[in-house]
Amino acid sequence: PWVAKNPDDVRKPEFDTSRFNVAMWQKLDKLVRYAREKDVIVSVIFHLDGPDPGVDPFNGGKKKGEGYTDYKAEEGYYKYGVSRLAGYSNVMWDETNEWHLFRDEKWVNHFGALIREADPYKHLMSVHGRGDY
């Protein structure tokens, strides 16, 4: 979702989290519109495989208390994604995949609340790796 200094290097892409990759977001818009035409719900998974090298530009896979930075840049990402896609009737939010491998419960609750507050249409939400939410 961001511009990368090394886009072909999956281990060290060096994402610039201050700049979104607009072309990627435009492709996602097109995909969600197409899916809506086919009556398909799209699960927007904001974060996948957080502990893997090169995947988490916010803290390198560290949990809160292990050198985790503040939430500001990450909040901007979630707010942008929700703002951009909330107008589609066929989306649901998936905060992250297997949160317990790279984040703590405080983070999960914080970003779940942020998504809920940012979404004027109150789409269905989930988070992988948690029994109840």
DSSP file (Angstrom, degrees, kcal/mol; ACC not computed):
  #  RESIDUE AA STRUCTURE BP1 BP2  ACC     N-H-->O    O-->H-N    N-H-->O    O-->H-N    TCO  KAPPA ALPHA  PHI   PSI    X-CA   Y-CA   Z-CA
    1    1 A P              0   0    0      0, 0.0    20,-2.7     0, 0.0     2,-0.3   0.000 360.0 360.0 360.0 -10.1    0.0    0.0    0.0
    2    2 A W  E     -A   20   0A   0     18,-0.3     2,-0.2    19,-0.1    18,-0.2  -0.775 360.0 -95.6-117.1 162.0    3.0    2.3    0.2
    3    3 A V  E     -A   16   0A   0     16,-2.0    13,-3.0    13,-0.6     2,-0.4  -0.568  43.8-151.1 -70.3 138.5    5.8    3.4   -2.1
    4    4 A A  E     -A   15   0A   0     -2,-0.2    11,-0.2    11,-0.2    10,-0.2  -0.935  20.5-148.6-118.6 138.8    8.8    1.2   -1.6
    5    5 A K  S    S+     0   0    0      9,-2.0     9,-0.2     8,-0.7    -1,-0.1   0.887 105.8  27.6 -65.7 -39.0   12.5    2.1   -2.2
    6    6 A N  S >  S+     0   0    0      7,-2.8     3,-1.9     3,-0.1    -1,-0.3  -0.678  73.0 170.9-122.5  74.3   13.1   -1.5   -3.2
    7    7 A P  T 3  S+     0   0    0      0, 0.0    -1,-0.1     0, 0.0    -2,-0.1   0.706  77.6  51.9 -63.7 -19.6    9.8   -2.8   -4.6
    8    8 A D  T 3  S+     0   0    0      1,-0.1     2,-0.8     4,-0.1    -2,-0.0   0.435  91.3  84.4 -95.1   0.9   11.3   -6.1   -5.8
    9    9 A D    <   -     0   0    0     -3,-1.9    -3,-0.1     1,-0.1     3,-0.1  -0.868  54.9-174.7-106.8 101.8   13.0   -7.0   -2.5
   10   10 A V  S    S+     0   0    0     -2,-0.8    -1,-0.1     1,-0.2    -2,-0.0   0.737  84.0  49.6 -69.8 -21.8   10.4   -8.7   -0.3
   11   11 A R  S    S+     0   0    0      1,-0.2    -1,-0.2    43,-0.1    43,-0.1   0.803 128.7  16.8 -86.6 -30.9   12.8   -8.9    2.7
   12   12 A K        +     0   0    0     -6,-0.2    -1,-0.2    41,-0.1    -2,-0.2  -0.481  67.3 150.0-140.6  66.6   13.8   -5.2    2.6
   13   13 A P        -     0   0    0      0, 0.0    -7,-2.8     0, 0.0    -8,-0.7   0.756  45.2-143.6 -71.6 -21.3   11.4   -3.2    0.6
   14   14 A E        -     0   0    0     -9,-0.2    -9,-2.0   -10,-0.2     2,-0.1   0.986  19.9-151.5  53.7  66.9   12.0   -0.1    2.7
   15   15 A F  E     -A    4   0A   0    -11,-0.2     2,-0.8    39,-0.1   -11,-0.2  -0.375  10.6-139.9 -66.3 142.4    8.4    1.2    2.6
   16   16 A D  E >   -A    3   0A   0    -13,-3.0     3,-2.0     3,-0.2   -13,-0.6  -0.883  16.0-169.9-101.2  98.0    7.8    5.0    2.8
   17   17 A T  E 3  S+     0   0A   0     -2,-0.8    -1,-0.1     1,-0.3     3,-0.1   0.478  79.9  67.9 -73.7   0.2    4.8    5.0    5.1
   18   18 A S  E 3  S+     0   0A   0      1,-0.2     2,-0.4   -15,-0.1    -1,-0.3   0.510 100.0  54.4 -91.5  -5.3    4.3    8.7    4.4
   19   19 A R  E <  S-     0   0A   0     -3,-2.0   -16,-2.0   -16,-0.2    -3,-0.2  -0.971  75.7-145.7-133.8 118.9    3.4    8.0    0.8
   20   20 A F  E     -A    2   0A   0     -2,-0.4     2,-1.4   -18,-0.2   -18,-0.3  -0.534  24.0-118.6 -80.0 148.6    0.7    5.7   -0.4
   21   21 A N    >>  -     0   0    0    -20,-2.7     4,-1.8    -2,-0.2     3,-0.7  -0.724  31.9-170.7 -83.9  91.6    1.1    3.7   -3.6
   22   22 A V  H 3> S+     0   0    0     -2,-1.4     4,-2.5     1,-0.3     5,-0.2   0.847  79.7  58.5 -59.2 -38.2   -1.9    5.3   -5.4
   23   23 A A  H 3> S+     0   0    0      1,-0.2     4,-1.9     2,-0.2    -1,-0.3   0.893 105.9  49.8 -60.0 -39.7   -1.8    2.8   -8.3
   24   24 A M  H <> S+     0   0    0     -3,-0.7     4,-2.1     1,-0.2    -1,-0.2   0.927 111.2  48.7 -63.9 -44.3   -2.2   -0.1   -5.8
   25   25 A W  H  X S+     0   0    0     -4,-1.8     4,-2.4     1,-0.2    -2,-0.2   0.866 108.7  53.5 -65.2 -35.7   -5.2    1.6   -4.2
   26   26 A Q  H  X S+     0   0    0     -4,-2.5     4,-2.1     2,-0.2    -1,-0.2   0.887 107.9  50.8 -65.4 -38.3   -6.7    2.3   -7.6
   27   27 A K  H  X S+     0   0    0     -4,-1.9     4,-2.5     2,-0.2    -2,-0.2   0.899 109.7  50.7 -63.1 -40.6   -6.4   -1.5   -8.4
   28   28 A L  H  X S+     0   0    0     -4,-2.1     4,-2.7     2,-0.2     5,-0.2   0.912 108.0  52.3 -65.1 -41.9   -8.1   -2.3   -5.1
   29   29 A D  H  X S+     0   0    0     -4,-2.4     4,-2.5     1,-0.2    -1,-0.2   0.934 110.9  48.0 -55.8 -46.5  -11.0    0.1   -5.9
   30   30 A K  H  X S+     0   0    0     -4,-2.1     4,-2.4     1,-0.2    -2,-0.2   0.905 111.7  49.7 -62.8 -42.7  -11.4   -1.6   -9.3
   31   31 A L  H  X S+     0   0    0     -4,-2.5     4,-2.7     2,-0.2    -1,-0.2   0.919 111.6  47.7 -62.2 -45.1  -11.4   -5.0   -7.6
   32   32 A V  H  X S+     0   0    0     -4,-2.7     4,-2.3     2,-0.2    -2,-0.2   0.903 112.5  49.3 -66.9 -40.2  -14.0   -4.1   -5.0
   33   33 A R  H  X S+     0   0    0     -4,-2.5     4,-2.0    -5,-0.2    -1,-0.2   0.929 112.5  48.0 -62.0 -44.7  -16.3   -2.5   -7.6
   34   34 A Y  H  X S+     0   0    0     -4,-2.4     4,-1.1     1,-0.2    -2,-0.2   0.926 111.5  49.9 -62.2 -44.8  -16.0   -5.6   -9.8
   35   35 A A  H ><>S+     0   0    0     -4,-2.7     5,-2.7     1,-0.2     3,-0.5   0.895 108.0  54.0 -60.8 -40.1  -16.7   -7.8   -6.8
   36   36 A R  H ><5S+     0   0    0     -4,-2.3     3,-1.8     1,-0.2    -1,-0.2   0.907 103.7  55.4 -62.1 -41.0  -19.8   -5.7   -5.9
   37   37 A E  H 3<5S+     0   0    0     -4,-2.0    -1,-0.2     1,-0.3    -2,-0.2   0.795 111.6  45.1 -59.8 -27.6  -21.1   -6.2   -9.5
   38   38 A K  T <<5S-     0   0    0     -4,-1.1    -1,-0.3    -3,-0.5    -2,-0.2   0.272 117.9-113.1 -98.3   8.3  -20.9   -9.9   -8.9
   39   39 A D  T < 5 +     0   0    0     -3,-1.8     2,-0.4     1,-0.2    -3,-0.2   0.884  67.7 146.7  59.1  41.8  -22.4   -9.8   -5.4
   40   40 A V      < -     0   0    0     -5,-2.7     2,-0.3    -8,-0.1    -1,-0.2  -0.921  45.0-135.9-111.4 133.4  -19.1  -10.8   -3.7
   41   41 A I        -     0   0    0     -2,-0.4     2,-0.5    50,-0.0    50,-0.2  -0.694  17.2-147.6 -84.7 137.6  -18.0   -9.5   -0.3
   42   42 A V  E     -b   91   0B   0     48,-3.4    50,-2.1    -2,-0.3     2,-0.8  -0.931   2.5-146.6-109.7 124.9  -14.4   -8.5   -0.1
   43   43 A S  E     -b   92   0B   0     -2,-0.5     2,-1.0    48,-0.2    50,-0.2  -0.825  12.6-150.7 -88.9 113.8  -12.5   -8.9    3.2
   44   44 A V  E     -b   93   0B   0     48,-3.0    50,-2.8    -2,-0.8     2,-0.8  -0.760  10.9-165.9 -87.9 103.2  -10.0   -6.1    3.4
   45   45 A I  E     -b   94   0B   0     -2,-1.0    50,-0.2    48,-0.2     3,-0.1  -0.822   3.7-168.2 -94.2 111.0   -7.2   -7.5    5.5
   46   46 A F  S    S+     0   0    0     48,-2.1     2,-0.4    -2,-0.8    50,-0.2   0.761  70.0  25.4 -72.3 -26.3   -5.1   -4.5    6.5
   47   47 A H        -     0   0    0     47,-0.5    50,-1.7     9,-0.0     2,-0.4  -0.969  64.9-178.2-148.4 123.4   -2.1   -6.5    7.8
   48   48 A L        -     0   0    0     -2,-0.4    50,-0.1    48,-0.2    48,-0.0  -0.946  65.9  -3.2-123.6 143.8   -0.7   -9.9    6.8
   49   49 A D    >   +     0   0    0     -2,-0.4     3,-2.1     1,-0.1     6,-0.2   0.826  68.2 178.5  52.7  42.8    2.2  -11.9    8.1
   50   50 A G  T 3  S+     0   0    0     47,-0.4     6,-0.4     1,-0.3     5,-0.2   0.763  72.0  53.9 -48.6 -38.0    3.5   -9.2   10.4
   51   51 A P  T 3  S+     0   0    0      0, 0.0    -1,-0.3     0, 0.0    -2,-0.1   0.645  86.2 102.4 -77.8  -9.9    6.4  -11.1   11.9
   52   52 A D  S X> S-     0   0    0     -3,-2.1     3,-1.6     1,-0.1     4,-0.6  -0.438  86.9 -93.7 -73.1 145.5    7.9  -11.9    8.4
   53   53 A P  T 34 S+     0   0    0      0, 0.0   -41,-0.1     0, 0.0    -1,-0.1  -0.302 107.1  11.9 -57.7 135.3   10.9   -9.9    7.3
   54   54 A G  T 34 S+     0   0    0      2,-0.2   -39,-0.1   -43,-0.1   -42,-0.1   0.426 105.0  93.2  81.9  -0.4   10.0   -6.8    5.1
   55   55 A V  T <4 S+     0   0    0     -3,-1.6    -7,-0.1     1,-0.2    -5,-0.1   0.852  73.3  56.4 -95.0 -38.3    6.3   -7.0    5.9
   56   56 A D     X  +     0   0    0     -4,-0.6     4,-1.5    -6,-0.4     3,-0.4  -0.804  54.2 177.6-104.0  98.7    5.7   -4.7    8.9
   57   57 A P  T  4 S+     0   0    0      0, 0.0   -40,-0.1     0, 0.0    -1,-0.1   0.572  74.1  63.7 -76.3  -6.1    7.0   -1.2    8.1
   58   58 A F  T  4 S-     0   0    0      1,-0.1    11,-0.4    11,-0.0    15,-0.1   0.805 127.0 -11.9 -91.1 -30.7    5.9    0.2   11.5
   59   59 A N  T >4 S-     0   0    0     -3,-0.4     3,-1.1     9,-0.1    -1,-0.1   0.347  85.0-107.1-155.4  11.5    8.0   -1.8   13.9
   60   60 A G  T 3< S-     0   0    0     -4,-1.5     8,-0.0     1,-0.2    -5,-0.0   0.765  81.2 -56.7  65.4  24.6    9.8   -4.7   12.3
   61   61 A G  T 3  S+     0   0    0      1,-0.3     2,-0.3    -5,-0.1    -1,-0.2   0.571  96.4 143.0  86.0   9.5    7.5   -7.2   13.9
   62   62 A K    <   -     0   0    0     -3,-1.1    -1,-0.3     5,-0.1     2,-0.1  -0.619  45.9-128.9 -85.0 143.2    8.1   -6.2   17.5
   63   63 A K    > > -     0   0    0     -2,-0.3     3,-2.6     1,-0.2     5,-0.7  -0.438  43.7 -74.6 -80.4 161.7    5.3   -6.3   20.1
   64   64 A K  T 3 5S+     0   0    0      1,-0.3    -1,-0.2     3,-0.1     5,-0.1  -0.315 126.3  30.2 -52.9 135.7    4.5   -3.3   22.3
   65   65 A G  T 3 5S+     0   0    0      3,-0.2    -1,-0.3    -3,-0.1    -2,-0.0   0.298 103.8  82.7  91.4  -9.4    7.2   -3.1   24.9
   66   66 A E  T < 5S-     0   0    0     -3,-2.6    -2,-0.1     0, 0.0    -3,-0.1  -0.115 128.3 -63.7-115.4  33.8    9.8   -4.6   22.6
   67   67 A G  T   5S+     0   0    0      1,-0.2     2,-0.2    -5,-0.1    -3,-0.1   0.610  80.0 165.1  96.9  14.0   10.7   -1.4   20.8
   68   68 A Y      < -     0   0    0     -5,-0.7    -1,-0.2     1,-0.1    -3,-0.2  -0.436  30.2-134.1 -66.2 133.7    7.3   -0.8   19.2
   69   69 A T        -     0   0    0    -11,-0.4    -1,-0.1     1,-0.2   -11,-0.0  -0.187  36.0 -74.0 -78.8 177.0    7.0    2.8   17.9
   70   70 A D        -     0   0    0      1,-0.1     4,-0.3     4,-0.0     3,-0.3  -0.234  42.1-115.9 -71.2 168.7    4.0    5.0   18.5
   71   71 A Y  S  > S+     0   0    0      1,-0.2     4,-3.0     2,-0.1     5,-0.2   0.487  83.5 102.1 -84.9  -4.9    0.8    4.3   16.6
   72   72 A K  H  > S+     0   0    0      1,-0.2     4,-2.0     2,-0.2    -1,-0.2   0.882  84.4  40.7 -56.7 -52.1    0.6    7.6   14.5
   73   73 A A  H  > S+     0   0    0     -3,-0.3     4,-1.5     1,-0.2    -1,-0.2   0.908 118.1  48.9 -63.0 -40.6    1.8    6.3   11.1
   74   74 A E  H  > S+     0   0    0     -4,-0.3     4,-2.1     1,-0.2    -2,-0.2   0.879 107.4  54.9 -67.7 -37.5   -0.1    3.1   11.4
   75   75 A E  H  X S+     0   0    0     -4,-3.0     4,-2.8     1,-0.2     5,-0.2   0.905 104.9  54.5 -60.4 -40.8   -3.3    5.0   12.4
   76   76 A G  H  X S+     0   0    0     -4,-2.0     4,-2.3    -5,-0.2    -1,-0.2   0.882 106.9  51.5 -60.4 -38.7   -3.0    7.0    9.2
   77   77 A Y  H  X S+     0   0    0     -4,-1.5     4,-2.5     2,-0.2    -2,-0.2   0.945 112.6  43.7 -63.3 -49.8   -2.9    3.8    7.2
   78   78 A Y  H  X S+     0   0    0     -4,-2.1     4,-2.5     1,-0.2     5,-0.2   0.920 114.6  49.5 -64.2 -43.5   -6.0    2.3    8.8
   79   79 A K  H  X S+     0   0    0     -4,-2.8     4,-2.7     1,-0.2     5,-0.2   0.910 111.8  48.9 -62.6 -41.8   -7.9    5.6    8.6
   80   80 A Y  H  X S+     0   0    0     -4,-2.3     4,-2.8    -5,-0.2     5,-0.2   0.947 111.8  48.6 -63.0 -48.1   -7.0    6.0    4.9
   81   81 A G  H  X S+     0   0    0     -4,-2.5     4,-2.0     1,-0.2    -2,-0.2   0.916 115.0  44.1 -59.2 -45.1   -8.0    2.5    4.0
   82   82 A V  H  X S+     0   0    0     -4,-2.5     4,-2.5     2,-0.2    -1,-0.2   0.932 114.6  49.3 -66.8 -45.0  -11.4    2.8    5.8
   83   83 A S  H  < S+     0   0    0     -4,-2.7     4,-0.3    -5,-0.2    -2,-0.2   0.902 114.4  45.7 -60.5 -40.8  -12.0    6.3    4.4
   84   84 A R  H  < S+     0   0    0     -4,-2.8    -1,-0.2    -5,-0.2    -2,-0.2   0.865 125.8  27.4 -71.0 -36.4  -11.2    5.1    0.9
   85   85 A L  H >< S+     0   0    0     -4,-2.0     3,-1.9    -5,-0.2    -2,-0.2   0.569  91.9  90.5-108.0 -11.0  -13.2    1.9    0.9
   86   86 A A  T 3< S+     0   0    0     -4,-2.5    -1,-0.1     1,-0.3     5,-0.1   0.772  77.9  68.4 -61.8 -26.3  -16.1    2.4    3.4
   87   87 A G  T 3  S+     0   0    0     -4,-0.3     2,-0.4    -5,-0.2    -1,-0.3   0.648  81.5  91.5 -69.1 -13.5  -18.4    3.7    0.7
   88   88 A Y    X   -     0   0    0     -3,-1.9     3,-0.7     1,-0.1   -55,-0.0  -0.682  68.2-151.4 -83.4 133.9  -18.5    0.2   -0.9
   89   89 A S  T 3  S+     0   0    0     -2,-0.4    -1,-0.1     1,-0.2    -3,-0.0   0.651  88.5  61.8 -76.6 -14.5  -21.4   -1.9    0.4
   90   90 A N  T 3  S+     0   0    0    -58,-0.1   -48,-3.4   -49,-0.1     2,-0.3  -0.001  81.6 100.0-107.5  28.4  -19.5   -5.1   -0.2
   91   91 A V  E <   -b   42   0B   0     -3,-0.7    33,-0.3   -50,-0.2     2,-0.3  -0.845  42.5-174.3-111.5 152.4  -16.5   -4.7    2.1
   92   92 A M  E     -b   43   0B   0    -50,-2.1   -48,-3.0    -2,-0.3     2,-0.4  -0.962  26.4-120.6-132.8 154.1  -15.7   -6.1    5.6
   93   93 A W  E     -bc  44 125B   0     31,-2.6    33,-1.8    -2,-0.3     2,-0.5  -0.797  19.8-173.3-100.3 133.5  -12.7   -5.2    7.7
   94   94 A D  E     -bc  45 126B   0    -50,-2.8   -48,-2.1    -2,-0.4   -47,-0.5  -0.931  12.9-157.6-122.7 104.6  -10.2   -7.7    8.9
   95   95 A E        -     0   0    0     31,-2.5     2,-0.3    -2,-0.5    32,-0.2   0.861  63.1 -35.8 -52.1 -46.9   -7.8   -5.8   11.2
   96   96 A T        -     0   0    0     30,-0.2    32,-2.3   -50,-0.2     2,-0.5  -0.979  56.7-102.6-167.5 169.5   -4.9   -8.2   10.8
   97   97 A N  S    S-     0   0    0    -50,-1.7   -47,-0.4    -2,-0.3    32,-0.1  -0.916  96.2 -12.2-105.5 128.0   -4.0  -11.8   10.4
   98   98 A E  S >  S-     0   0    0     -2,-0.5     3,-1.8     1,-0.1     4,-0.3   0.921  71.9-178.4  49.8  57.7   -2.6  -13.7   13.5
   99   99 A W  G >> S+     0   0    0     29,-1.4     4,-2.5     1,-0.3     3,-1.9   0.810  70.7  68.9 -55.7 -35.7   -2.2  -10.6   15.6
  100  100 A H  G 34 S+     0   0    0      1,-0.3    -1,-0.3    28,-0.3    -2,-0.1   0.653  90.1  64.1 -65.4 -14.3   -0.8  -12.5   18.6
  101  101 A L  G <4 S+     0   0    0     -3,-1.8    -1,-0.3     1,-0.1    -2,-0.2   0.667 125.6   6.8 -81.7 -16.1    2.4  -13.3   16.6
  102  102 A F  T <4 S+     0   0    0     -3,-1.9     2,-0.3    -4,-0.3    -2,-0.2   0.409 123.3  45.7-147.6   1.5    3.5   -9.7   16.4
  103  103 A R     <  -     0   0    0     -4,-2.5     2,-0.2   -40,-0.1    -1,-0.2  -0.926  68.2-120.7-142.0 167.7    1.2   -7.4   18.4
  104  104 A D     >  -     0   0    0     -2,-0.3     4,-1.8    -3,-0.1     3,-0.3  -0.590  34.9-101.3-106.2 173.4   -0.4   -7.2   21.8
  105  105 A E  H  > S+     0   0    0      1,-0.2     4,-2.6     2,-0.2     5,-0.2   0.822 119.3  60.7 -64.4 -32.1   -4.0   -7.1   22.9
  106  106 A K  H  > S+     0   0    0      1,-0.2     4,-2.4     2,-0.2    -1,-0.2   0.921 105.8  48.1 -59.9 -43.6   -3.8   -3.3   23.6
  107  107 A W  H  > S+     0   0    0     -3,-0.3     4,-2.7     2,-0.2     5,-0.3   0.930 110.5  51.2 -62.1 -46.6   -2.9   -2.8   19.9
  108  108 A V  H  X S+     0   0    0     -4,-1.8     4,-2.1     1,-0.2    -2,-0.2   0.927 113.5  44.2 -58.1 -46.9   -5.8   -5.0   18.7
  109  109 A N  H  X S+     0   0    0     -4,-2.6     4,-2.1     2,-0.2    -1,-0.2   0.892 112.7  52.4 -66.7 -39.3   -8.3   -3.1   20.8
  110  110 A H  H  X S+     0   0    0     -4,-2.4     4,-2.0    -5,-0.2    -2,-0.2   0.947 115.0  39.6 -61.6 -49.8   -6.9    0.2   19.8
  111  111 A F  H  X S+     0   0    0     -4,-2.7     4,-2.3     2,-0.2    -1,-0.2   0.804 112.0  56.4 -76.6 -27.8   -7.1   -0.4   16.1
  112  112 A G  H  X S+     0   0    0     -4,-2.1     4,-2.3    -5,-0.3    -1,-0.2   0.930 110.6  45.4 -62.9 -44.4  -10.4   -2.2   16.3
  113  113 A A  H  X S+     0   0    0     -4,-2.1     4,-2.6     2,-0.2    -2,-0.2   0.885 111.4  53.3 -65.2 -38.9  -11.9    0.9   17.9
  114  114 A L  H  X S+     0   0    0     -4,-2.0     4,-2.3     2,-0.2    -2,-0.2   0.925 110.4  46.4 -62.9 -44.9  -10.2    3.1   15.3
  115  115 A I  H  X S+     0   0    0     -4,-2.3     4,-1.5     2,-0.2    -2,-0.2   0.942 112.8  49.9 -62.1 -47.4  -11.7    1.2   12.4
  116  116 A R  H  < S+     0   0    0     -4,-2.3     3,-0.2     1,-0.2     6,-0.2   0.911 113.7  45.4 -58.6 -43.9  -15.1    1.2   14.1
  117  117 A E  H  < S+     0   0    0     -4,-2.6    -1,-0.2     1,-0.2    -2,-0.2   0.861 113.2  49.9 -68.7 -36.0  -15.0    4.9   14.7
  118  118 A A  H  < S+     0   0    0     -4,-2.3    -1,-0.2    -5,-0.2    -2,-0.2   0.701  94.5  81.9 -77.3 -19.4  -13.7    5.7   11.1
  119  119 A D    ><  -     0   0    0     -4,-1.5     3,-0.9    -3,-0.2    -1,-0.1  -0.766  55.4-172.8 -94.1 105.6  -16.3    3.6    9.4
  120  120 A P  T 3  S+     0   0    0      0, 0.0    -1,-0.2     0, 0.0    -4,-0.0   0.712  87.1  50.4 -68.7 -17.8  -19.6    5.6    9.0
  121  121 A Y  T 3  S-     0   0    0    -35,-0.0    -2,-0.0     2,-0.0   -34,-0.0   0.489 100.4-133.6-100.1  -4.9  -21.4    2.5    7.7
  122  122 A K    <   -     0   0    0     -3,-0.9     3,-0.1    -6,-0.2    -6,-0.1   0.919  30.4-167.5  54.7  52.7  -20.3    0.1   10.4
  123  123 A H        -     0   0    0      1,-0.1   -31,-0.1    -7,-0.0    -1,-0.1  -0.209  35.1 -78.7 -62.1 160.2  -19.3   -2.8    8.1
  124  124 A L        -     0   0    0    -33,-0.3   -31,-2.6     1,-0.0     2,-0.3  -0.323  53.7-159.6 -58.2 142.2  -18.6   -6.2    9.7
  125  125 A M  E     +c   93   0B   0    -33,-0.2     2,-0.3    -3,-0.1   -31,-0.2  -0.919  15.9 167.6-127.6 153.6  -15.2   -6.4   11.3
  126  126 A S  E     -c   94   0B   0    -33,-1.8   -31,-2.5    -2,-0.3     2,-0.3  -0.962  19.0-154.8-151.3 170.0  -12.9   -9.3   12.3
  127  127 A V    >   -     0   0    0     -2,-0.3     3,-0.7   -33,-0.2     2,-0.2  -0.947  25.9-123.8-147.3 130.7   -9.4  -10.0   13.5
  128  128 A H  T 3  S+     0   0    0    -32,-2.3   -29,-1.4    -2,-0.3   -28,-0.3  -0.505  91.1  33.4 -75.9 141.1   -7.7  -13.4   13.0
  129  129 A G  T 3  S+     0   0    0      1,-0.2     2,-0.4   -31,-0.2    -1,-0.2   0.703  95.3  98.3  91.8  22.4   -6.3  -15.1   16.0
  130  130 A R    <   -     0   0    0     -3,-0.7    -1,-0.2     1,-0.1    -3,-0.2  -0.992  59.4-150.3-143.2 132.7   -9.0  -14.1   18.5
  131  131 A G  S    S+     0   0    0     -2,-0.4     2,-0.4     1,-0.2    -1,-0.1   0.898  83.8  17.6 -71.2 -42.7  -12.0  -16.0   19.6
  132  132 A D              0   0    0      1,-0.1    -1,-0.2    -6,-0.0    -6,-0.0  -0.975 360.0 360.0-134.5 150.4  -14.3  -13.1   20.4
  133  133 A Y              0   0    0     -2,-0.4    -1,-0.1    -3,-0.1    -2,-0.0   0.319 360.0 360.0-147.0 360.0  -14.2   -9.5   19.3
